């Protein structure tokens, strides 16, 4: 089982292994390197340059620490950590700033599957988790539905 440690400026070294490594290496996850966490804030605050990629690795790390502290069983911990890794994969190129455009120009399938309180990136995230071939090869259909839930 492959594993690696990723250096994070906030959390230090984050260890991921197995399927998590494969998820991080997937195209939909690597795309997060180009999605700014704080949208266009970097134009005003030059230090606000981190991406959804770094953010998501930190979320995964914190989720794992919470599971450890709460003594969550290994199977649920695995699902929670994968959910943490995948929670932002539906963000558009300008993060939340682009959501209005996605809502206005998105396909009927996307806009009609959104619940009253759903943001469009959440709908896109669910669709990616359900339909992306690379993710589908890594995570069982049941676990993907558990992650979505």
C-alpha positions as CSV (number, residue, x, y, z in Angstrom):
1,X,0.0,0.0,0.0
2,X,1.6,3.3,-1.1
3,X,1.8,6.1,1.3
4,X,3.4,9.5,1.4
5,X,3.8,12.5,3.6
6,X,2.9,15.9,2.3
7,X,4.4,19.0,3.9
8,X,1.7,21.5,5.0
9,X,2.6,25.0,6.2
10,X,-0.1,24.8,8.9
11,X,-0.3,21.2,10.0
12,X,3.3,20.0,9.3
13,X,3.5,16.7,7.6
14,X,0.2,15.1,6.6
15,X,0.4,11.3,6.0
16,X,-1.9,9.8,3.4
17,X,-1.9,6.2,2.2
18,X,-3.6,3.7,-0.1
19,X,-6.6,5.0,-2.0
20,X,-6.1,8.5,-0.6
21,X,-2.8,8.7,-2.5
22,X,-4.7,7.7,-5.7
23,X,-7.4,10.2,-5.1
24,X,-4.8,13.0,-4.6
25,X,-3.2,11.9,-7.9
26,X,-6.5,11.9,-9.8
27,X,-7.2,14.5,-12.4
28,X,-10.3,15.9,-10.6
29,X,-8.2,16.4,-7.4
30,X,-5.2,17.8,-9.1
31,X,-7.4,20.4,-10.8
32,X,-7.9,21.9,-7.3
33,X,-4.3,23.2,-7.5
34,X,-5.6,25.8,-10.0
35,X,-8.7,26.8,-7.9
36,X,-7.9,29.6,-5.5
37,X,-9.4,29.0,-2.0
38,X,-10.1,32.7,-1.6
39,X,-11.2,33.4,-5.1
40,X,-9.8,36.8,-6.2
41,X,-8.8,38.1,-2.7
42,X,-5.2,37.7,-3.8
43,X,-5.7,40.8,-5.9
44,X,-6.1,42.9,-2.7
45,X,-4.2,40.7,-0.3
46,X,-1.1,39.3,-2.1
47,X,-0.5,36.6,0.6
48,X,-4.0,35.1,0.0
49,X,-2.7,32.6,-2.5
50,X,-3.5,29.1,-1.3
51,X,-5.6,26.8,-3.4
52,X,-8.4,24.4,-2.8
53,X,-5.7,21.7,-3.1
54,X,-3.9,22.8,0.1
55,X,-7.1,23.6,1.9
56,X,-8.5,20.1,1.1
57,X,-5.4,18.3,2.4
58,X,-5.7,20.3,5.6
59,X,-9.4,19.4,5.9
60,X,-8.5,15.7,5.4
61,X,-5.9,16.0,8.1
62,X,-8.2,17.7,10.6
63,X,-11.0,15.2,9.9
64,X,-8.5,12.3,10.6
65,X,-7.5,14.0,13.9
66,X,-11.1,14.4,14.9
67,X,-11.9,10.7,14.2
68,X,-8.8,9.7,16.2
69,X,-9.8,11.9,19.1
70,X,-13.4,10.6,19.0
71,X,-12.4,7.0,18.6
72,X,-14.3,6.6,15.4
73,X,-14.0,3.0,14.0
74,X,-11.5,2.5,11.1
75,X,-14.2,1.9,8.4
76,X,-16.0,5.2,9.2
77,X,-12.7,7.0,9.6
78,X,-11.8,5.9,6.0
79,X,-15.1,7.2,4.6
80,X,-14.8,10.5,6.5
81,X,-11.3,11.1,5.4
82,X,-12.2,10.4,1.7
83,X,-15.2,12.7,2.1
84,X,-12.8,15.4,3.4
85,X,-10.6,14.9,0.3
86,X,-13.5,15.1,-2.1
87,X,-15.6,17.8,-0.5
88,X,-14.4,20.7,-2.8
89,X,-13.9,18.9,-6.1
90,X,-17.0,20.6,-7.6
91,X,-15.7,24.2,-7.3
92,X,-15.4,26.3,-10.4
93,X,-12.3,28.2,-11.4
94,X,-13.1,31.2,-9.3
95,X,-14.5,29.2,-6.3
96,X,-17.7,30.7,-4.9
97,X,-17.4,33.8,-7.1
98,X,-18.3,31.7,-10.2
99,X,-21.3,30.0,-8.6
100,X,-23.9,32.5,-9.9
101,X,-22.6,32.0,-13.5
102,X,-22.8,28.2,-13.0
103,X,-26.4,28.5,-11.7
104,X,-27.4,30.7,-14.7
105,X,-25.6,28.8,-17.4
106,X,-25.5,25.3,-15.9
107,X,-27.3,22.4,-17.5
108,X,-30.9,21.8,-16.5
109,X,-29.7,18.6,-14.8
110,X,-27.5,20.5,-12.5
111,X,-29.9,23.3,-11.7
112,X,-32.9,21.0,-11.1
113,X,-31.0,18.6,-8.8
114,X,-30.0,21.4,-6.5
115,X,-31.9,21.5,-3.3
116,X,-33.2,24.8,-1.8
117,X,-30.1,25.3,0.3
118,X,-27.6,23.7,-2.0
119,X,-24.8,25.7,-3.6
120,X,-24.2,24.7,-7.2
121,X,-20.6,23.5,-6.4
122,X,-22.2,21.0,-4.0
123,X,-24.4,19.6,-6.8
124,X,-21.3,19.4,-9.1
125,X,-19.3,17.7,-6.3
126,X,-22.0,15.0,-5.9
127,X,-22.1,14.5,-9.7
128,X,-18.4,14.1,-9.9
129,X,-18.3,11.6,-7.1
130,X,-21.0,9.6,-8.7
131,X,-19.8,9.7,-12.3
132,X,-16.1,10.3,-12.5
133,X,-14.5,7.1,-13.8
134,X,-11.2,7.6,-12.0
135,X,-13.0,8.1,-8.7
136,X,-15.3,5.2,-9.5
137,X,-12.3,2.9,-10.0
138,X,-11.0,3.9,-6.6
139,X,-14.0,4.0,-4.4
140,X,-16.9,1.5,-4.3
141,X,-20.4,2.8,-5.3
142,X,-21.6,2.2,-1.7
143,X,-18.8,4.3,-0.2
144,X,-19.3,7.0,-2.8
145,X,-23.0,7.3,-1.7
146,X,-21.9,7.3,1.9
147,X,-19.5,10.2,1.1
148,X,-22.2,12.1,-0.7
149,X,-24.6,11.6,2.3
